[in-house]
């Protein structure tokens, strides 16, 4: 009998212990599940990326949200045990002006014992019809296929400095973070991408020649300016070597669609100082003899006579090719002699007048 009571007592004690352990386990699971939902500070977050800022410790030239409303993100997580799994697959991350931050869904959460690697481009391919974006899982090189341009001009009238922002025109200013971002889960910092332009940019500015006699000219105006016969489509495949040497070969032009011409603002009066009349994106490409700039302009003299003039010039006498991430500037100099062109190339965001220039 005593032995029977002993067995019953042991069973009762075991039941109590199992019940306590089970409750503790349930509470722990419930805590782990609910904690991320209650504390978004544990979620992986993306900050406002920067553009064309090769040194992270210096002031950013521009913020991504000023140019884009979305970006595509890939991400990998490596656990403490060394296992690697894909966390984000071309995740659409969008900027909320109301919240003032970049958002995505469903949220992913940091693991303090894991390391992470993120790669991004902008805008997200889903926002541009006909474009696909992929990443090589072995070397993490990003490909963007089907990029098409129509030839938009950001300038409505003559301005001293081009806007350098294509957020309000149809053509898309494609960018990507060339090196990606490594993070440790224990830090739980926001992920900040450093975006680089991968298209080319062409700018045209106009100024009066210094050879005009004082008080002989009353007015100078551009009636119309066209530049073009540009290839409108291309495919981009990122290379992982020295970016300064390989940007142009990353693009393959697709010359099956009609080419396009960009038209500047019409009837623009030219003041004494130079003004920009055209800023447009280009698919990186070799320059050929069929690509040109043509200017129709008017010169009014003090006697009331207006001369209507027309000049055309081949772009292959100014440039050999348009490379990614570069801004190409043509200065049209209008004077009593035949029109003259100064041409040069500079970094995308350098709005100074110190071009690496030459004249034709």
N, C-alpha and C positions, 0 to 999 in steps of 0.2 A: 504493500500500500504506500509506504513511504517513497518507494522507487517510482510509483505511478505519479504521486504528487510532484516529485522532482522533475520528471519528464514534462509534465504540464507546465510547471513553473518555467522551465527552459524555453518551451515553445512560446509561452506568453512573453517572456523577456525578448526572445528573438523577434517576435512580431512587433514589439514596441520599437526595437532597434531598427528593423527594416522600415517601419513606418516613418521614423524620424529621418533616416537616411533618404527615403523616397521624397519626403517633403522638402528636405534641404536641396536635393537635386532639382526638383521641380522649380523651387524658388530661384536657383542659380540659372537654369535655362530661361526662365521667365525674365530675369534681370538682363541676361545677355541679349535676348531678343528685343526687349523693350528699350534698352539703353540707347541704341542708335536712333530709334524713332523719336525719343524724347530729347536727344542732344545732337543737333545737326553739326555741332562743332567737330564731331567725329567723322563726318562725311568728307570724302575727297572733293575738294573745291578747286575751281579754276579762277584765277584773278584776271584783271584786265591786262591782257598781253601787250607787249611793246613792239614797235616796228623800227627796223633798221637801227638797232642799238647794239653794236657788237660788244661793247663793254658794259656788263650788267650793272656796274657800280656807278656809271655816269647817268646823267639825266636823260630820260627817254625823249626821243624826238616826237613821237606820236603814240597814242594809245589805240589799241585795236578797235575798241568800241566806237571810236570816232570815224572809222572807215568801214567796219563790218558789223553785221548783226548775228553772225553764226560762225562756227568753226567745227571741223571734224577732228576727233581725237581717237587715237589708239593707245592702249595702255597694257602693260604686262606687270604682273605681281610675282615676285620670287620669295617663297617662304623661307623660314629659318632652316628647314630641312633641305633646301636647294631645289624644290619643285617650282617650275615656272608655268603660269597659266595666263591666258589672255583675259584681261579685265574689261577693256573697252574695245569695241569693234566699230570703227568709224562712227563713234558716238556723236550725235548732233548736240552741240552745246551752243545755246543761244543767249544773247544779251538782253536782259530785261531792263528797259529804261526806267520802269516804275520802281523796281527793286534796286536798281543801280548795281547789278551784279550779273555774272554769267551763271546760267542754270541748265540742268539736265535732269532726266528722269528715266528709270529709277535710280536713286542715289546708291553709290558704292561707298564703303567705309574702310578707313585705314585699319591695318593690322600692325600694331606697334613692333612686331618682330619680323616684318617683311620689308623688302625693298621694292621700289617701283621704277618703271621707265615709261615715259609718255612721249608721244609724237603727235604733231598737229599741223593742219593747214587751214586756210580760210579763203572764201567762205565754205560752208559745208556743201558737198556736191548735190545734195538733195534740193538746194535752193536754186540751182541753175539747170534748166532742162538740157538733156543731152550730154551732160558731163558725168563721168565716173571717176571715182578715186579709190585706189587700193594701196596696200603696203606690202612689201616683201617681208615675210615673217622671219627670214634668215638674217638680212642685213638692215631691215627697217627703212629701206628706200621707198619714198612715196612716189606714186604715179598718178597724174591727173590727165585724163584723156578726153578729147572732144571740146577743148577750149575754143570758143568762137568769139570774134570781135566784129562790131559793126562800124566802128569809126566814130566814136562820140568825142565831142569837144567840151571840156569843162568850162570854157571861157565864153561869156556872152558879149563882152566888150573888152576894150583894151585895159589891162591891169598891170601894175608894176611888178607883181610877183604871181606866178601861177598858183592855183589853189592846192595842187598836189593831193587832191582827195577826189576819188571817183565814186564815192558812196551815193551820189545823186544822179548818176547817169547809168545807161543800160549796160555799158561794158564793165566787166568785173576785173578788179585789180587783184589777181591771184597771189597768194603769199603762202609760205610755210616756214616752220621752225626747222632749220637745216640739221641741227645737232640733237634735238630732243632734250628732254629734261629728266634727270635722275633724282629720285626722292627717297627718303627713309621714312617708313611709316611712323616711327616714334616721334618725329618732329611735327607731323600733322600740319605742315605749312600749306598754303595755297600754291597751286602749280601755276607758274608764270612762263608763258611762251615768248620767245624772241622771234618775231616773224620777219621774213625777208621777202622783198618783191621778186617775182620770178618772170615778169614780163618786161618789156622795154617801154620807154616813154619818149615821145617826140614833142618838142615845144618849138613854137615859132614866135619870135618877137620882132618888132618893127621900130626903126628909128630914122630920124632925118640925118642926111649927110651934112657934115660940117663945111662942105664946099659950096653951099648955097650962099649967095651974096646977101648981106644984111638988108632986111626990108624988101627983098625982091619977091619973096614967096609969102602969100597970105595964108594958104591952107594946103595941107597934104592929107589925103584920106585913102584908106583901103576900100575899094569898091567890093572886092571879093578876093579870097585866097584859098587855093586848094592844094592839098598835098596827098599823094596817094599811089594807087595801084598796089596796095599792100595785100599780102596773103592774110586771109581772115581766120584760118583755123590751124591748130597745132596740138600735138601731144607732148606731154612733159613726163620724163622719167628722171628722177633725182639720181645724181652720181654722188659718191661719198668721198671723193678726193678733194684736193685743194679747190675750194669754190671759185677763187679768182681765175682759175685756169680752165674750168670745165663748164661754166654756166651756159654758154651758147650751144655746145653739143647736146645738152640735156633736152633740147627741143627738136622735134621732128615736124616740119611743116606739112600740112595737108592741103595741097593746092587744087582741090576739086570743086570748091565752092567759088562763086563769083568774088573777085577782088573788090576792095572798097577804096573810096577816097574820102578824106576828111575835109570839111569846109569850115573856114573860120567865120567869126562874126562879120557881118557885112556892114559897109558904110561906117567904118571906124576912123575917127579923126586921130591923126598922129601928132601928139604934142612934141615939145622940144626934147623931152626925155624918152627913152625906149619904153615900149609897152608890149606885153605878151598878148597875142591874139589867138593862140591855139595851144592846147595841151591835150594829148591823146595817147592811148595805149597802143602798143604794137606786139604782135607775136614775134619773138626773136627770130630773125631771118637774115639771109644774105641780101645785100642791096644790088639791084640790077638796073640796067639802062632804061627799063620801062617805068621805073618809079621816078616821080617828078614833083616839083613844087612850081606852082603857077600863081602869079600875082597880077591882079587888075587894080590900078590905082590912079588917083587924080591929083594933079598939082595945079593949084590956082595962084596966079601971079598978081602983082599989085595993079596991073592994068585991067584986071577983070577977066583975063583969058584963062580958061581951064584946059589943061592938057590931059587927055585920057590915054593911059599907057598900059601895056601888057607885056609881061616877061615870064618866060618859062625856063626851068633849069633842071637838069637831070641829077637825081640824088646820088648816083654812083660816082659823081665827081666830088661829092662831099664826104660820103661815108662808104666803108667797105661792107659793114654788117651792123645789125642792131643786136646787141647782146643783152641778156637778162640782167635786171637790176641796175641798168644804166639809163641816164637821161640824155637825150640828144637834142641839142639846141641849135636852131638856125636863126641867125639875125639878118633880117632883110634891111638893107641900107638904101634908102631912097634919096636920090640926088639929081642934079642936072645931067649927069652922065648916066650911062646905062646902069640899071640896078645892080647892086653888089650883095653877095651873100657871105656872111661869116658863119662858120660851122664849128661846133665843138661838142665834146662829151664830158659829162661829170657824173658824180654819184647822184642817185635818185633824188635825195632830199636836199641837196646843196643848191640853195636858191641864190647864191652869189653870182656875180658877173665875171668871175675869174675862171673862164672855161679854158680847157685845152683846145684852143681854137685855131682855125686857119681860114683864109679867104679865097673866094672865087669870083 
